[in-house]
Amino acid sequence: MICSLRIWEITSLWQTDELRRQKPTPVDEARAGLNIVEQSLWKAVPHYLRRVSNALKKHTGKPLPLTCTPIKFGSWMGGDRDGNPNVTAKVTRDVSLMSRWMAIDLYIREVDSLRFELSMSHCSDRLSRMAEEILEKEAYEQGQQEGWSQNHNRSQSRFQCQQVSLPSQLPARADLPACTECGESQYPKFEVPGTDFIQLNRQVKQSCKEANDVKGTTSKDFGLNSQDILANGTANNSDGSHSGLSSRGSFSSSSQLLAQKKLFVESQIGRTSFQKLLEPSPPKRPGIAPYRIVLGEVKEKLMKTRRLLELLLEDLPCEYVPWDYYETSDQLLEPLLLCYESLQSCGAGTLAEGRLADLIRRVATFGMVLMKLDLRQESGRHSEALDAITTYLDMGTYSEWDEEKKLEFLTRELKGKRPLVPPTIEVGSEVKEILDTFRVAAELGSESLGAYVISMASNTSDVLAVELLQKDARLSVSGVLGRPCPGRTLRVVPLFETVKDLRGAGSVIRKLLSIDWYREHIQKNHNGHQEVMVGYSDSGKDAGRFTAAWELYKAQEDVVVACNEFGIKVTLFHGRGGSIGRGGGPTYLAIQSQPPGSVMGTLRSTEQGEMVQAKFGLPQTAVRQLEVYTTAVLLATLRPPHPPREEKWRTLMEEISEISCQNYRNTVYENPEFLSYFQEATPQAELGFLNIGSRPTRRKASSGIGHLRAIPWVFAWTQTRFVLPAWLGVGAGLKGVCQKGHASDLRSMYEEWPFFQSTIDLIEMVLAKADIPIAKHYDEELVSEKRRGIGTELRKELMETERYVLVVSGHEKLSENNKSLKKLIESRLPYLNPMNMLQVEILKRLRCDDDNVKLRDALLITINGIAAGMRNTG
């Protein structure tokens, strides 16, 4: 049997297309991320938390509290709109609702299993009282339902009888609806209790549209969201007026009436009957199976919540009754914790610590959304939105103001209580999308969304601009809802990416926290916690790997000092990619090399691209990765890494960084032939056919390297085994300092300074994966003769970099201190080398025959194969 299963799997894999034929949408990407949660993390998290709890109990005598979790998960999939026009406000809303739906669906499965397991009748008094209350409530509702059904049947009989004896001529005022206030009608009306009302489905909506078109009413009047339904069941239109459809009303056509009756019967009576077939009848008294009664109520509420989310995802109108649904994880935890305490008090602790404890830990970790969605947008887009607003209000052009005037305006508006954006404002499509995003964020709230990240942040006003747009949207949405927006405002996180912005990060945070309104806002709404993100990818592409690493180190130091001056806690968010050129590398090594004081019990980090699958794709691997994160953060907090021992070390780092950056920029940005060489020597132009992401390869329509995203920049060089972004400039910097007689100082820095050691070790690992003969073969076959000199010079620099890295590390050969890595690299070469040779030949032919689909497919397969073989430099 096992052999047969293997054959089936191999056959399935063999006949599955190796290439993705269509570009994924942001929703596709989000779905793939949620699948990893369902298939791996859902199983891994309870196991990981159990191991942490056991370790704590062993060494401290106290286990990890049941609702305490050291790790939380977030996502950018469906929220990162920086340079990606495919991520819209609707996409963000749909992805967030889809994440909530999957969380609820997973909880329903777990509760089902628990109900089967917890069959005992002995329980605590509190649980017994809760079960009794649930039974009383169900009995009351059943009586109400039966009474309504009898009245409904009598009403239906009367309606049918009266239909038979319709008059041959309509009397005066017969055109008035049955529920009219200004006249009377002798004809019956169909009544539906307001609390049990369910709106029309798509078919009925179409009937409403057709009927209203006759009356001159547009279908827009019925385009309702769940937030538009008032407490009494009356709906608000987008213009603030009340819709004519309410929970107690009449219909203008018999087709609407029949469809409404059919929908009501199917949804209430049919659904309940079907559910009774699947589940045993509830006991009549709580002493029989109180746990099943309580968990049955939990399941019913979860199912209602899931149904509500389905209606919202389908953009169907629905009635929102808060007490019928789970909105927060605390609401779901309450009955689960009560069951846990009851089992513990009744001598069933073994059961309490099993499936129930795992479910409680899952709720504490994943909440009601599995992964809170972060939003990200470039700072310039917010300025464009404020330009449109200030211009419309005849206040001038926001982007033309100096920084002080911007801060004065933003602070004044943030302190005010009136909305800034008029509801009648007319703006362009791009600005409208920005405003729509903030409205969606206000509707979803902090229970569904995490942070709002501002990419390319450079000024204090960038943060306050987002705070103002966020505040204004919440005021507007709460006015439409007739109640406050859910949750709190999203925390606003500036992302410093370029070398220039990293150097000014501390000053920006210091100025930000000096503003009274903002400091009070942070203390009141975010527990005195400021989050700051630092970007590895763009800084590396901007100045080279070594300079980027040093500027990131200094920026973190400065930000920590700035926050400490104002008594504000700081969490540093590391935007690391999978490759060394984008800040990647072993997690433990990276965390242990952070500046002292920058990891004070908290740390955020991104895992991107193929690294998500590699690190979290399997439950066992995910547990190991979570343990690595936990261990590294604990050690960095309790035993912070050593700072530079001498001021001289900082001076040497500055000198290496300056030489390295100058060498890197002279090659990449100052040499006019380099861009053409890059396009010829690598498959960069062909990467767009891979269909591996929804985001365009460039932020703007430009052929320059400046607007090229860091991912294709690094990925293209990885394919040629040159991995240039990870080492270019490093050799020149080390050589310059060594030639001045500081080689021994560099060796001391390597041995005693964790940051410097990890930087050199990562570069050494990349150099071990580089292959000069393969890179030379790409140049000889693909690069025009007049540009081959660039490749020759770069290969010389690569050899020089290897030489000086070995001088600093004291190793005789590359990867001498990492034998397992060396063995892995050598084991892949028999597969990698032929694929590189094939890729060169295919590129050569394809560039003479652009429309050859078979050649293109063959090229894409080699790209996938080389990326898999190169691993964390892919």
C-alpha positions in Angstrom: 0.0 0.0 0.0 2.8 2.4 0.9 4.5 1.6 -2.4 1.3 2.4 -4.3 0.9 5.7 -2.5 4.4 6.7 -3.5 3.8 5.8 -7.1 0.6 7.9 -7.1 2.4 10.9 -5.7 5.3 10.6 -8.2 2.9 10.2 -11.1 1.0 13.3 -9.9 4.1 15.4 -9.5 5.5 14.2 -12.9 2.4 15.2 -14.8 1.9 18.5 -13.0 3.0 21.6 -14.8 6.3 22.9 -13.4 5.5 26.5 -14.3 2.8 28.9 -13.2 1.0 30.1 -16.3 -0.8 33.1 -14.8 0.4 35.8 -12.6 -1.0 35.4 -9.0 -3.2 38.0 -7.6 -2.7 39.5 -4.2 -5.6 37.3 -3.0 -3.9 34.2 -4.4 -0.7 35.1 -2.5 -2.7 35.7 0.7 -4.5 32.3 0.3 -1.1 30.6 -0.1 0.1 32.2 3.1 -3.0 31.1 5.0 -2.6 27.6 3.7 0.8 27.4 5.4 -0.9 28.5 8.7 -3.6 25.8 8.2 -1.3 23.0 7.2 1.8 23.7 9.4 1.6 26.5 12.0 -1.8 25.4 13.3 -0.2 22.1 14.4 3.2 23.6 15.2 2.2 26.4 17.6 0.6 24.2 20.4 3.6 21.9 20.3 6.0 24.8 20.4 4.2 26.4 23.3 4.0 23.1 25.2 7.8 22.8 24.9 8.3 26.4 26.1 6.0 25.7 29.0 7.8 22.5 30.0 11.2 24.2 29.8 9.9 27.1 32.0 8.5 24.7 34.6 11.7 22.7 34.7 13.9 25.7 35.3 11.7 28.1 37.2 9.0 25.9 38.7 6.2 27.8 36.9 4.8 26.9 33.5 3.9 29.3 30.8 0.5 30.9 31.5 -2.1 29.4 29.3 -3.1 32.5 27.5 0.4 33.8 27.2 2.2 33.4 23.8 5.7 34.7 23.0 5.0 34.8 19.3 2.4 36.5 17.1 2.1 36.3 13.4 1.4 39.1 10.9 1.2 39.3 7.1 1.7 41.8 4.3 0.0 39.7 1.7 -3.0 41.7 0.6 -1.9 44.8 2.5 1.4 45.8 0.9 0.4 48.4 -1.7 3.9 50.0 -2.1 4.4 50.1 -5.8 1.7 47.4 -6.4 -1.4 48.8 -8.0 -3.0 45.4 -7.8 -3.5 45.8 -4.0 -6.6 47.9 -3.6 -8.8 48.8 -0.6 -11.2 46.0 -1.7 -8.4 43.5 -1.8 -7.3 44.4 1.7 -10.9 44.0 3.0 -11.4 40.7 1.2 -8.1 39.2 2.5 -8.8 40.3 6.0 -12.3 38.8 6.0 -10.9 35.7 4.4 -8.4 35.4 7.1 -11.1 35.7 9.8 -13.2 33.1 7.9 -10.4 30.6 8.0 -9.7 31.2 11.7 -13.4 30.7 12.5 -13.6 27.6 10.3 -10.5 26.1 12.1 -12.0 26.8 15.5 -15.3 25.1 14.5 -13.4 21.9 13.7 -11.5 22.0 17.0 -14.7 22.7 19.0 -16.4 19.8 17.3 -13.6 17.5 18.4 -13.8 18.8 22.0 -17.5 18.3 22.2 -17.0 14.6 21.3 -14.2 14.3 23.9 -15.8 16.1 26.9 -18.8 13.9 27.6 -18.5 13.9 31.4 -21.3 15.3 33.6 -19.3 16.3 36.6 -18.4 20.0 36.5 -18.0 23.2 38.5 -20.9 25.3 39.7 -20.1 28.1 37.4 -20.1 25.9 34.3 -23.3 24.2 35.5 -25.1 27.6 35.8 -23.9 28.6 32.3 -25.2 25.3 30.8 -28.5 25.8 32.6 -28.8 29.4 31.2 -28.1 28.1 27.7 -30.8 25.5 28.0 -33.4 28.0 29.3 -32.5 30.4 26.4 -32.9 27.6 23.8 -36.2 26.5 25.3 -37.5 30.1 25.1 -36.3 30.6 21.6 -37.9 27.4 20.5 -41.2 28.4 21.9 -41.0 31.8 20.1 -40.1 30.0 16.9 -43.0 27.6 17.1 -45.4 30.5 17.9 -44.2 32.4 15.0 -44.5 29.4 12.7 -48.2 28.9 13.6 -48.9 32.6 13.0 -47.0 32.4 9.7 -49.0 29.4 8.5 -52.3 31.1 9.4 -51.2 34.3 7.6 -50.1 32.3 4.6 -53.5 30.5 4.4 -55.4 33.9 4.6 -53.1 35.3 1.9 -53.8 32.3 -0.4 -57.6 32.6 0.2 -57.6 36.3 -0.5 -55.6 35.7 -3.7 -58.4 33.6 -5.0 -61.0 36.3 -4.6 -59.2 39.3 -6.1 -61.5 42.1 -7.3 -61.8 42.7 -11.0 -61.1 46.4 -10.6 -58.6 48.0 -8.2 -60.0 50.4 -5.7 -58.6 53.9 -5.1 -55.3 54.0 -3.2 -54.6 50.3 -3.9 -51.2 51.3 -5.3 -50.0 52.3 -1.9 -47.8 49.8 -0.1 -49.2 47.9 2.9 -46.9 49.6 5.4 -47.6 53.2 4.2 -48.1 55.8 6.9 -50.1 58.3 4.9 -52.9 56.0 3.7 -54.6 52.7 4.4 -54.6 49.5 2.4 -57.0 46.6 2.9 -54.5 44.0 1.5 -52.4 41.8 3.8 -48.7 42.3 4.3 -46.1 39.7 4.9 -44.5 40.2 8.3 -41.1 38.9 9.4 -39.9 39.3 12.9 -37.1 41.8 13.0 -34.6 39.8 15.0 -34.9 36.8 12.6 -34.7 38.8 9.4 -32.4 37.7 6.7 -31.8 40.0 3.7 -32.4 39.0 0.1 -29.8 36.9 -1.8 -28.5 37.8 -5.2 -31.6 36.6 -7.0 -33.8 38.7 -4.8 -31.5 41.7 -5.2 -32.0 41.4 -8.9 -35.8 41.3 -8.5 -35.5 44.4 -6.3 -33.5 46.1 -9.0 -36.0 45.4 -11.7 -38.9 46.5 -9.6 -37.2 49.7 -8.5 -36.2 50.5 -12.0 -39.9 50.7 -12.8 -40.3 53.2 -10.0 -37.3 55.2 -11.1 -35.1 54.0 -8.2 -31.5 53.0 -9.0 -29.9 49.8 -7.8 -27.4 51.8 -5.9 -30.0 52.3 -3.1 -29.6 48.6 -2.3 -25.8 48.4 -2.4 -25.5 48.0 1.4 -22.7 46.9 3.6 -23.1 45.2 7.0 -22.1 48.5 8.6 -25.1 50.2 6.9 -27.7 48.3 8.9 -29.1 50.2 11.9 -30.0 48.5 15.2 -33.7 48.4 14.2 -33.0 46.6 10.9 -33.4 49.7 8.7 -30.6 50.2 6.2 -28.6 53.4 5.4 -27.7 54.2 1.9 -24.3 55.6 1.0 -25.7 59.2 1.0 -26.9 58.8 4.6 -30.6 58.4 3.8 -32.5 55.3 4.9 -33.2 52.6 2.5 -36.9 51.6 2.0 -36.2 48.0 2.9 -36.5 47.2 6.6 -36.9 44.2 8.9 -40.6 44.8 8.9 -42.0 45.9 5.5 -43.8 45.0 2.4 -42.7 44.2 -1.2 -43.7 45.7 -4.4 -44.0 42.5 -6.4 -45.2 39.0 -5.7 -41.8 37.6 -7.0 -40.0 39.5 -4.2 -42.6 38.2 -1.7 -42.2 34.6 -2.7 -38.4 34.8 -2.9 -38.3 36.3 0.6 -40.6 33.7 2.0 -38.6 30.9 0.4 -35.3 32.3 1.6 -36.6 32.7 5.1 -37.9 29.2 5.3 -34.8 27.6 3.8 -32.4 29.6 6.1 -34.3 29.1 9.3 -36.4 26.0 9.2 -34.5 23.9 6.7 -31.1 24.7 8.1 -32.2 23.9 11.6 -33.7 20.6 10.6 -30.6 19.6 8.7 -28.5 20.5 11.7 -30.7 18.3 14.0 -30.0 15.3 11.7 -26.3 15.7 12.2 -26.2 16.4 15.9 -27.9 14.7 18.9 -30.7 16.5 20.6 -29.4 18.7 23.5 -30.0 17.3 27.0 -32.9 18.7 28.9 -31.0 19.4 32.0 -27.4 20.6 32.5 -26.2 17.8 34.7 -26.0 15.3 31.7 -23.3 16.9 29.6 -22.6 20.5 30.6 -19.4 20.7 28.6 -21.2 19.7 25.4 -23.9 22.3 26.1 -21.5 25.1 26.6 -19.3 24.1 23.6 -22.4 23.6 21.5 -23.3 27.3 22.2 -19.7 28.2 21.2 -20.0 26.3 18.0 -23.4 27.9 17.1 -21.9 31.3 17.7 -18.9 30.5 15.6 -21.1 29.2 12.8 -23.1 32.4 12.8 -19.9 34.4 12.7 -18.7 32.3 9.7 -22.0 32.9 7.9 -21.7 36.6 8.5 -18.2 36.7 7.0 -19.4 34.7 4.0 -22.1 37.3 3.3 -19.6 40.2 3.7 -17.2 38.5 1.4 -19.9 38.1 -1.2 -20.9 41.8 -0.7 -24.4 40.7 0.3 -26.4 42.8 2.8 -26.8 41.3 6.3 -28.1 42.2 9.7 -25.5 42.7 12.4 -26.4 41.7 15.9 -23.2 42.0 18.0 -24.2 39.4 20.7 -24.7 36.8 18.1 -21.1 36.8 16.9 -17.5 36.5 18.1 -15.6 39.7 17.5 -12.6 39.4 19.8 -10.5 36.5 21.0 -11.4 37.4 24.6 -15.1 36.6 23.9 -14.1 33.1 22.6 -11.6 32.5 25.4 -14.2 33.1 28.1 -16.2 29.8 27.8 -13.1 27.8 26.9 -11.3 29.0 30.1 -14.4 28.2 32.1 -14.3 24.7 30.8 -10.6 24.4 31.5 -11.0 25.6 35.1 -13.9 23.3 35.6 -11.9 20.3 34.4 -9.0 21.2 36.7 -11.3 21.6 39.7 -13.0 18.2 39.1 -9.9 16.1 38.9 -9.8 15.9 35.1 -6.6 17.9 34.7 -5.2 15.5 32.1 -8.1 16.3 29.8 -7.8 20.0 30.5 -4.1 19.9 29.4 -4.9 18.1 26.2 -6.9 19.3 23.2 -8.6 22.0 25.2 -5.3 23.6 26.3 -4.1 23.5 22.7 -7.2 25.2 21.5 -6.9 28.0 24.1 -3.2 28.5 23.1 -4.3 28.7 19.5 -6.9 31.4 20.3 -4.3 33.3 22.3 -1.8 33.1 19.4 -3.9 33.5 16.3 -6.8 35.5 17.7 -9.8 35.8 15.3 -7.8 36.5 12.2 -4.9 34.0 12.2 -2.5 36.7 11.1 -3.2 40.4 11.5 -2.7 42.2 8.2 -0.2 45.1 8.0 -0.8 47.9 5.5 2.1 49.5 3.7 2.3 52.5 1.4 4.9 54.9 0.2 5.1 58.2 2.0 4.8 60.2 -1.2 1.3 58.8 -1.8 0.1 60.3 1.5 1.5 63.7 0.5 -0.5 63.4 -2.8 -3.7 62.8 -0.8 -3.1 65.8 1.4 -2.2 67.9 -1.6 -5.7 67.2 -3.0 -7.4 67.9 0.3 -5.6 71.2 1.1 -6.0 72.4 -2.6 -9.8 71.6 -2.4 -10.0 73.6 0.8 -8.1 76.5 -0.7 -5.3 76.1 1.9 -2.5 75.8 -0.6 -0.4 72.8 -1.7 0.7 70.6 1.2 3.8 69.2 -0.5 5.2 72.7 -1.2 5.2 73.6 2.5 8.4 73.3 4.5 8.6 70.7 7.3 7.7 73.1 10.1 4.5 74.4 8.4 3.5 70.8 7.7 4.0 69.8 11.4 2.0 72.9 12.5 -0.9 72.1 10.2 -0.9 68.3 11.0 -0.7 68.9 14.8 -3.5 71.4 14.8 -5.8 69.1 12.8 -5.0 66.1 15.0 -6.0 68.1 18.1 -9.3 69.1 16.5 -12.5 67.1 16.7 -14.0 67.8 13.3 -13.3 65.8 10.1 -10.9 67.4 7.6 -12.0 65.7 4.4 -15.4 66.9 3.1 -17.7 64.1 2.1 -18.3 66.0 -1.2 -14.6 66.1 -2.2 -13.8 65.0 -5.8 -10.3 63.6 -6.2 -8.4 61.5 -8.8 -8.4 57.7 -8.8 -5.1 57.3 -7.0 -6.0 59.7 -4.2 -9.4 58.1 -3.9 -7.7 54.7 -3.5 -5.6 56.1 -0.6 -8.7 57.5 1.1 -10.6 54.3 0.5 -7.8 52.3 2.1 -8.1 54.4 5.3 -11.8 53.9 5.4 -11.5 50.2 5.1 -8.9 50.3 7.9 -11.4 52.2 10.0 -14.1 49.6 9.3 -11.9 46.6 10.1 -10.1 48.1 13.1 -7.1 46.9 15.1 -8.7 43.5 15.8 -8.1 42.6 12.1 -5.2 44.9 11.1 -1.8 45.3 12.6 0.4 48.2 11.7 0.4 50.9 9.0 4.0 50.9 7.6 5.2 54.0 5.7 7.9 53.0 3.2 10.5 55.6 2.2 9.8 57.6 5.4 12.2 60.5 5.8 10.5 63.1 7.9 8.4 63.5 11.1 5.5 64.8 9.0 5.3 61.4 7.2 4.1 59.8 10.4 1.7 62.6 11.4 0.2 62.6 7.9 -0.9 59.0 8.3 -2.2 59.6 11.8 -4.3 62.5 10.4 -5.7 60.5 7.5 -6.4 57.6 9.9 -8.2 59.8 12.4 -10.3 61.5 9.7 -11.4 58.2 8.2 -12.4 56.9 11.6 -14.5 60.0 12.3 -16.2 59.6 8.9 -16.9 55.9 9.2 -18.2 56.1 12.8 -20.6 58.8 11.6 -22.0 56.4 9.0 -22.1 53.5 11.4 -23.7 55.5 14.1 -21.2 54.0 16.6 -17.5 54.1 17.3 -15.1 52.2 14.9 -14.0 48.8 16.1 -10.7 48.6 18.0 -8.1 51.3 18.2 -6.2 53.2 15.6 -3.5 51.2 13.9 0.1 51.8 15.1 2.0 53.8 12.5 5.5 52.5 11.7 8.0 54.6 9.7 10.2 52.4 7.5 13.7 53.9 7.0 15.3 52.3 3.9 17.9 54.4 2.1 21.3 55.2 3.6 20.3 58.9 3.9 17.0 58.0 5.7 18.8 55.6 8.0 21.2 58.3 9.0 18.3 60.6 9.9 16.1 58.0 11.6 17.1 58.9 15.2 16.4 62.6 14.6 13.0 61.9 13.1 12.0 59.8 16.0 13.3 62.3 18.5 11.4 65.1 16.8 8.3 62.9 16.7 8.3 62.1 20.4 8.9 65.7 21.3 5.4 66.6 20.0 3.1 66.5 23.0 0.0 65.2 21.0 1.9 62.3 19.5 3.7 61.3 22.8 0.3 61.3 24.7 -1.3 59.3 21.8 1.4 56.6 22.0 1.1 56.3 25.8 -2.7 56.2 25.7 -3.4 54.1 22.6 -0.3 51.9 22.2 0.9 51.4 25.8 3.9 53.7 25.4 5.3 51.6 22.6 6.8 52.9 19.4 7.6 50.6 16.5 10.3 51.5 14.0 11.1 49.5 10.8 14.5 49.4 9.2 14.9 48.1 5.6 17.8 45.9 4.4 16.9 45.5 0.8 16.9 49.1 -0.6 19.8 50.2 1.7 21.9 47.3 0.3 21.0 48.2 -3.3 21.7 51.8 -2.6 25.1 51.5 -1.0 26.3 47.9 -1.0 26.0 45.2 1.7 28.7 46.3 4.1 27.7 50.0 4.2 24.1 49.0 4.6 24.9 46.7 7.5 26.9 49.5 9.3 24.3 52.2 8.7 21.5 49.9 10.0 23.5 49.2 13.1 24.0 52.9 13.8 20.4 53.8 13.0 19.1 51.2 15.5 21.4 52.6 18.2 20.2 56.1 17.6 16.5 55.1 17.6 16.9 53.3 20.9 18.6 56.3 22.5 15.9 58.6 21.2 13.1 56.5 22.6 14.8 56.1 26.0 15.1 59.9 26.3 11.3 60.2 26.3 10.6 57.0 28.3 9.1 55.2 25.3 9.6 51.5 24.7 10.7 50.6 21.2 10.3 47.6 19.0 12.6 47.4 16.0 11.0 45.8 12.9 13.6 44.2 10.6 12.7 44.1 6.9 15.0 41.2 6.0 14.8 39.2 2.8 15.9 35.7 2.1 19.2 36.5 0.5 22.3 37.9 2.1 22.2 40.9 -0.1 18.8 41.7 1.4 19.7 41.1 5.0 19.0 37.4 5.1 21.0 34.7 6.8 20.7 32.4 9.8 18.1 33.9 12.2 20.0 33.2 15.4 23.2 34.8 14.1 21.3 37.9 12.9 19.5 38.5 16.2 22.6 37.9 18.3 24.5 40.6 16.3 22.1 43.4 17.0 23.2 46.5 18.9 23.0 46.3 22.7 19.6 47.4 24.0 17.8 47.1 20.6 16.3 43.7 21.5 14.6 44.3 24.9 12.2 41.3 24.9 10.6 42.3 21.6 11.5 42.0 18.0 9.7 41.9 14.7 11.1 40.4 11.5 9.9 39.6 8.0 10.2 36.2 6.4 9.8 36.6 2.6 9.4 34.6 -0.5 10.7 31.1 -0.6 11.9 31.4 3.0 8.4 31.2 4.3 7.9 27.8 2.8 11.4 26.7 3.7 11.2 27.7 7.4 7.5 27.2 8.2 6.2 24.8 5.5 6.4 21.7 7.7 5.2 21.5 11.4 8.5 20.1 12.6 10.6 22.7 10.8 8.2 25.5 12.0 8.6 24.3 15.7 12.4 24.4 15.3 12.3 27.9 13.7 10.0 29.3 16.4 12.4 27.9 19.1 15.3 29.6 17.3 13.5 33.0 17.4 12.6 32.5 21.1 16.1 31.5 22.2 17.8 34.3 20.3 15.5 37.0 21.6 15.8 35.7 25.2 19.6 35.7 25.0 19.8 39.1 23.3 17.6 40.5 26.1 19.3 38.8 29.1 22.8 38.9 27.7 23.0 41.7 25.2 25.8 41.4 22.6 29.0 43.4 23.3 29.4 46.8 21.8 32.6 47.9 20.0 35.3 47.6 22.6 37.2 50.6 21.4 36.2 53.8 19.7 38.9 53.0 17.2 36.8 50.1 16.0 34.0 52.5 15.0 36.5 54.7 13.2 37.7 51.7 11.2 34.1 50.7 10.4 33.4 54.2 9.1 36.5 54.0 6.9 35.7 50.6 5.5 32.1 51.7 4.9 33.1 54.8 3.1 35.6 53.0 0.8 33.1 50.2 0.2 30.2 52.5 -0.6 32.3 54.6 -3.0 33.5 51.5 -4.8 30.0 50.0 -5.1 28.4 53.2 -6.4 31.2 53.9 -8.9 30.5 50.5 -10.4 26.7 50.3 -10.2 25.6 53.9 -10.6 28.5 55.9 -12.1 29.5 53.5 -14.9 27.2 54.3 -17.8 27.8 50.8 -19.3 27.0 48.8 -16.2 23.2 48.8 -16.7 23.6 47.3 -20.2 26.1 44.8 -18.9 23.7 43.7 -16.1 20.9 43.2 -18.6 23.1 41.2 -20.9 24.9 39.1 -18.4 21.9 38.0 -16.3 18.3 36.8 -17.1 16.9 39.9 -15.4 14.7 40.8 -18.3 13.2 37.3 -18.5 12.4 37.0 -14.7 9.0 38.7 -15.4 7.8 35.6 -17.1 8.1 33.6 -13.9 4.7 34.7 -12.5 5.9 34.3 -9.0 4.4 37.5 -7.5 1.6 40.0 -8.0 4.0 43.0 -7.7 5.7 44.7 -10.7 9.5 44.4 -10.8 9.8 48.1 -10.7 8.3 50.8 -8.5 8.1 53.3 -11.4 8.3 53.1 -15.2 12.1 53.5 -15.5 14.9 51.3 -16.8 17.4 52.5 -14.2 18.6 50.4 -11.3 17.4 52.9 -8.8 13.7 52.0 -9.5 14.4 48.3 -9.9 13.2 46.3 -6.9 15.7 44.7 -4.7 14.3 41.2 -5.3 15.0 41.0 -9.1 18.3 42.8 -8.5 19.6 40.1 -6.2 17.8 37.2 -7.9 19.3 37.9 -11.3 22.9 37.9 -10.0 22.2 34.7 -8.1 21.3 32.9 -11.3 24.7 33.6 -12.8 26.4 32.4 -9.5 28.1 35.8 -9.3 25.9 37.0 -6.3 27.4 40.5 -6.8 25.2 42.6 -4.5 26.3 40.6 -1.4 30.1 41.3 -1.8 30.7 44.2 -4.2 32.7 46.9 -2.4 33.6 44.8 0.6 37.0 43.7 -0.7 37.9 47.3 -1.6 37.0 48.5 1.9 38.9 45.7 3.8 41.9 46.2 1.5 42.1 49.9 2.1 42.2 49.5 5.9 44.5 46.5 5.8 47.0 48.3 3.7 47.2 51.0 6.4 48.4 48.4 8.9 45.1 47.6 10.6 44.8 43.9 9.8 45.4 42.9 13.4 42.7 45.3 14.6 40.2 43.8 12.1 41.0 40.3 13.4 40.4 41.5 17.0 37.1 43.0 15.9 36.2 39.7 14.2 36.9 37.7 17.4 35.3 40.0 20.0 32.5 42.0 18.2 29.4 39.8 17.3 28.1 42.3 14.7 31.4 42.5 12.8 31.9 38.7 13.0 28.4 37.9 11.7 28.8 40.4 8.8 32.1 38.8 7.7 30.7 35.3 8.1 27.7 36.0 6.0 29.9 37.5 3.2 32.2 34.5 3.5 29.2 32.1 3.0 28.1 34.0 -0.1 31.7 33.9 -1.5 31.7 30.1 -1.0 28.6 29.9 -3.2 30.0 32.1 -5.9 31.5 30.4 -9.0 33.9 32.5 -11.1 34.2 30.0 -14.1 30.4 29.9 -14.3 30.1 33.7 -14.2 32.8 34.0 -16.8 30.9 31.6 -19.1 27.8 33.9 -18.9 30.0 36.8 -19.9 31.7 35.1 -22.8 28.4 33.8 -24.3 25.9 36.6 -23.6 27.8 39.9 -23.1 28.8 42.0 -26.1 32.5 42.3 -26.6 32.8 46.0 -25.7 31.3 45.3 -22.2 33.2 42.2 -21.3 35.9 44.2 -19.6 33.4 45.1 -16.9 33.0 41.4 -16.1 36.8 40.9 -16.1 37.3 43.7 -13.6 34.5 42.4 -11.4 35.9 38.9 -11.3 39.2 40.3 -10.2 37.5 42.2 -7.4 35.7 39.0 -6.3 39.0 37.2 -5.9 40.4 40.1 -4.0 37.4 40.1 -1.7 37.9 36.4 -1.0 41.5 37.1 -0.1 40.8 39.9 2.4 37.8 38.2 4.0 40.2 35.2 4.7 42.7 37.6 6.1 40.2 39.1 8.6 38.6 35.8 9.6 41.9 34.0 9.9 40.6 31.0 7.8 42.7 29.3 5.2 39.7 28.4 3.0 36.2 29.7 2.6 33.6 28.1 4.9 36.4 26.5 7.0 34.4 27.1 10.1 31.2 25.7 8.6 32.0 22.2 7.3 28.3 21.2 7.0 27.6 24.2 4.7 30.6 23.4 2.6 29.5 19.8 2.2 26.0 20.9 1.2 27.3 23.3 -1.5 29.6 20.6 -2.9 26.7 18.1 -3.0 24.6 20.4 -5.2 27.3 21.2 -7.8 26.6 18.2 -10.0 23.1 19.5 -10.5 23.7 23.2 -10.5 26.5 23.3 -13.0 24.6 21.6 -15.9 21.6 23.8 -15.2 23.8 26.9 -15.5 25.2 25.7 -18.8 21.7 25.0 -20.1 20.5 28.4 -19.1 23.3 30.2 -20.9 22.6 28.3 -24.1 18.8 28.8 -23.8 19.3 32.6 -23.1 21.5 32.8 -26.2 18.9 31.2 -28.4 15.9 33.0 -26.9 17.4 36.4 -27.4 17.5 35.6 -31.1 13.9 34.2 -31.1 11.8 36.1 -28.5 8.5 34.4 -29.4 9.8 30.8 -28.9 7.5 29.5 -26.1 9.3 26.2 -25.7 12.6 28.0 -25.2 11.0 30.4 -22.7 9.5 27.5 -20.7 12.9 25.7 -20.6 14.6 28.9 -19.4 12.0 29.3 -16.6 12.6 25.7 -15.4 16.4 26.4 -15.2 15.7 29.5 -13.2 13.6 27.6 -10.7 16.2 24.8 -10.5 19.1 27.2 -9.9 17.2 29.2 -7.3 16.4 26.0 -5.4 20.1 24.9 -5.5 21.4 28.3 -4.3 19.0 28.4 -1.4 19.2 31.5 0.8 21.0 33.5 -1.9 18.0 32.9 -4.3 
